[in-house]
Structure formats: C-alpha cells, structure tokens
Amino acid sequence: MELVEAICYIKDTHIPDTLYENIKVVLNEKEILAVEWLALIINALNILAISSRLKVK
C-alpha cells in the first residue's frame, strides 16, 4: 500500500529509495511492476470520475 500511495503523491514525495528497497524484499520485479500499473490505472480512473463529476450509483 505504501508504494501505491507514493505513486499517487509522486509529485510531492517521489518514491523514496528506502521504500523501494523495502518493497523489493517482499515482491519481485514483475510483482512491483504489476502494483505500479494497478496504481496508475486506479489513479487515472479516479481523476476521470472526479473531473467528469460521474455519479456513483
């Protein structure tokens, strides 16, 4: 979750080296990439929903 949050706020925090090193202990490179892509997609969908004032049913 920390990686996802760091990606969402990347303009403010970038991704700290220590965070990335801690994640590499738990996840392999492909898993990290998958988490990064999911974070990007979720973030993009949130931006689209907010900017279009999409109503949630």
Backbone as a printed PyTorch tensor [residue, N CA C, xyz], in Angstrom:
tensor([[[  0.8170,  -1.1920,   0.0000],
         [  0.0000,   0.0000,   0.0000],
         [  0.8620,   1.2580,   0.0000]],

        [[  1.9960,   1.1990,   0.6450],
         [  2.8610,   2.3790,   0.6640],
         [  3.3140,   2.7510,  -0.7330]],

        [[  3.5910,   1.7480,  -1.5580],
         [  4.0130,   2.0180,  -2.9300],
         [  2.8930,   2.7030,  -3.7020]],

        [[  1.6730,   2.2080,  -3.5610],
         [  0.5230,   2.8060,  -4.2480],
         [  0.3600,   4.2590,  -3.8050]],

        [[  0.4570,   4.5090,  -2.5220],
         [  0.3240,   5.8680,  -2.0170],
         [  1.4500,   6.7620,  -2.5390]],

        [[  2.6530,   6.2430,  -2.5710],
         [  3.7840,   7.0240,  -3.0890],
         [  3.5790,   7.3650,  -4.5570]],

        [[  3.0010,   6.4500,  -5.3260],
         [  2.7260,   6.7110,  -6.7390],
         [  1.6490,   7.7830,  -6.8680]],

        [[  0.6150,   7.7100,  -6.0440],
         [ -0.4700,   8.6990,  -6.0980],
         [  0.0360,  10.1000,  -5.7740]],

        [[  1.0200,  10.2000,  -4.9010],
         [  1.5490,  11.5050,  -4.4880],
         [  2.9730,  11.7130,  -4.9940]],

        [[  3.2780,  11.1570,  -6.1550],
         [  4.6540,  11.1590,  -6.6560],
         [  5.2110,  12.5620,  -6.8580]],

        [[  4.3470,  13.5240,  -7.1960],
         [  4.8450,  14.8920,  -7.3980],
         [  5.3510,  15.5010,  -6.0950]],

        [[  4.8410,  15.0110,  -4.9720],
         [  5.2560,  15.5450,  -3.6700],
         [  6.3950,  14.7430,  -3.0420]],

        [[  6.3180,  13.4360,  -3.1630],
         [  7.2450,  12.5840,  -2.4170],
         [  8.2480,  11.8280,  -3.2810]],

        [[  7.9960,  11.7660,  -4.5850],
         [  8.7330,  10.8460,  -5.4480],
         [  8.5670,   9.4550,  -4.8340]],

        [[  9.3960,   8.5310,  -5.1370],
         [  9.3340,   7.2380,  -4.4530],
         [ 10.6640,   7.0790,  -3.7230]],

        [[ 10.6230,   7.1920,  -2.4100],
         [ 11.8750,   7.1220,  -1.6440],
         [ 12.6310,   5.8140,  -1.9080]],

        [[ 13.9310,   5.9060,  -1.9800],
         [ 14.7640,   4.7200,  -2.1890],
         [ 14.5290,   3.6770,  -1.1070]],

        [[ 14.3570,   4.1380,   0.1370],
         [ 14.1550,   3.1920,   1.2360],
         [ 12.8520,   2.4100,   1.0550]],

        [[ 11.8110,   3.0730,   0.5830],
         [ 10.5450,   2.3910,   0.3270],
         [ 10.7260,   1.3340,  -0.7470]],

        [[ 11.3880,   1.7020,  -1.8250],
         [ 11.6040,   0.7590,  -2.9220],
         [ 12.4410,  -0.4380,  -2.4570]],

        [[ 13.4540,  -0.1850,  -1.6620],
         [ 14.2930,  -1.2760,  -1.1490],
         [ 13.4830,  -2.2090,  -0.2440]],

        [[ 12.6090,  -1.6550,   0.5870],
         [ 11.7600,  -2.4770,   1.4600],
         [ 10.7840,  -3.3250,   0.6490]],

        [[ 10.2680,  -2.7680,  -0.4140],
         [  9.3160,  -3.4990,  -1.2530],
         [ 10.0030,  -4.6520,  -1.9810]],

        [[ 11.2560,  -4.4190,  -2.4050],
         [ 11.9930,  -5.4750,  -3.1170],
         [ 12.2410,  -6.6990,  -2.2530]],

        [[ 12.1580,  -6.5450,  -0.9430],
         [ 12.3290,  -7.6870,  -0.0330],
         [ 11.0970,  -8.5940,  -0.1110]],

        [[  9.9270,  -8.0000,  -0.3610],
         [  8.6620,  -8.7350,  -0.3390],
         [  8.1910,  -9.1390,  -1.7340]],

        [[  8.3900,  -8.2680,  -2.7140],
         [  7.8840,  -8.5030,  -4.0670],
         [  9.0320,  -8.6170,  -5.0630]],

        [[  8.8250,  -9.4250,  -6.1030],
         [  9.8240,  -9.4750,  -7.1630],
         [  9.5410,  -8.3570,  -8.1720]],

        [[ 10.3840,  -8.2230,  -9.1780],
         [ 10.2690,  -7.1190, -10.1270],
         [  8.9320,  -7.1070, -10.8720]],

        [[  8.4720,  -8.2750, -11.2940],
         [  7.1900,  -8.3540, -12.0130],
         [  6.0200,  -7.9600, -11.1120]],

        [[  6.0830,  -8.3540,  -9.8580],
         [  5.0090,  -8.0060,  -8.9210],
         [  4.9980,  -6.5010,  -8.6290]],

        [[  6.1840,  -5.9240,  -8.5020],
         [  6.2770,  -4.4770,  -8.2880],
         [  5.6910,  -3.7420,  -9.4890]],

        [[  6.0340,  -4.1810, -10.6700],
         [  5.5070,  -3.5640, -11.8840],
         [  3.9880,  -3.6850, -11.9560]],

        [[  3.4570,  -4.8350, -11.5680],
         [  2.0030,  -5.0280, -11.5620],
         [  1.3320,  -4.0660, -10.5800]],

        [[  1.9060,  -3.8940,  -9.4020],
         [  1.3540,  -2.9580,  -8.4130],
         [  1.4190,  -1.5360,  -8.9690]],

        [[  2.5230,  -1.1860,  -9.6140],
         [  2.6560,   0.1550, -10.1830],
         [  1.6050,   0.4060, -11.2590]],

        [[  1.3830,  -0.5580, -12.1380],
         [  0.3630,  -0.4090, -13.1850],
         [ -1.0330,  -0.2990, -12.5890]],

        [[ -1.3280,  -1.1100, -11.5990],
         [ -2.6470,  -1.0220, -10.9530],
         [ -2.8490,   0.3450, -10.3000]],

        [[ -1.8210,   0.8570,  -9.6580],
         [ -1.9150,   2.1790,  -9.0360],
         [ -2.1590,   3.2520, -10.0900]],

        [[ -1.4850,   3.1460, -11.2220],
         [ -1.6790,   4.1180, -12.2970],
         [ -3.1010,   4.0630, -12.8460]],

        [[ -3.6150,   2.8660, -13.0490],
         [ -4.9730,   2.7100, -13.5860],
         [ -6.0100,   3.2400, -12.6000]],

        [[ -5.8720,   2.8830, -11.3360],
         [ -6.8090,   3.3520, -10.3130],
         [ -6.7660,   4.8800, -10.2330]],

        [[ -5.5730,   5.4380, -10.2460],
         [ -5.4150,   6.8870, -10.1760],
         [ -6.0570,   7.5570, -11.3980]],

        [[ -5.8360,   7.0080, -12.5760],
         [ -6.4200,   7.5730, -13.7970],
         [ -7.9420,   7.5130, -13.7560]],

        [[ -8.5000,   6.4070, -13.3060],
         [ -9.9500,   6.2810, -13.2130],
         [-10.5300,   7.2520, -12.1880]],

        [[ -9.8340,   7.4440, -11.0760],
         [-10.2790,   8.4140, -10.0750],
         [-10.2750,   9.8300, -10.6470]],

        [[ -9.2270,  10.1780, -11.3650],
         [ -9.1470,  11.5110, -11.9740],
         [-10.2750,  11.6970, -12.9820]],

        [[-10.5370,  10.6980, -13.7890],
         [-11.6100,  10.7620, -14.7710],
         [-12.9700,  10.9080, -14.0910]],

        [[-13.2220,  10.1130, -13.0690],
         [-14.5020,  10.1610, -12.3690],
         [-14.7120,  11.5040, -11.6780]],

        [[-13.6780,  12.0210, -11.0580],
         [-13.7930,  13.3010, -10.3540],
         [-13.9680,  14.4470, -11.3430]],

        [[-13.1640,  14.4680, -12.3840],
         [-13.2270,  15.5790, -13.3250],
         [-14.5060,  15.5890, -14.1490]],

        [[-15.1040,  14.4200, -14.3710],
         [-16.3510,  14.3600, -15.1380],
         [-17.5870,  14.4330, -14.2470]],

        [[-17.3560,  14.5250, -12.9320],
         [-18.4340,  14.5780, -11.9520],
         [-19.3820,  13.3700, -12.0980]],

        [[-18.7780,  12.2280, -12.3550],
         [-19.5090,  10.9780, -12.5250],
         [-20.2420,  10.6180, -11.2320]],

        [[-21.5110,  10.3300, -11.3460],
         [-22.3160,   9.9430, -10.1820],
         [-22.1520,   8.4430,  -9.9290]],

        [[-21.8900,   8.0960,  -8.7060],
         [-21.7470,   6.6960,  -8.3190],
         [-23.1210,   6.1970,  -7.8770]],

        [[-23.5400,   5.0720,  -8.4460],
         [-24.8660,   4.5280,  -8.1050],
         [-24.7540,   3.4770,  -7.0280]]])
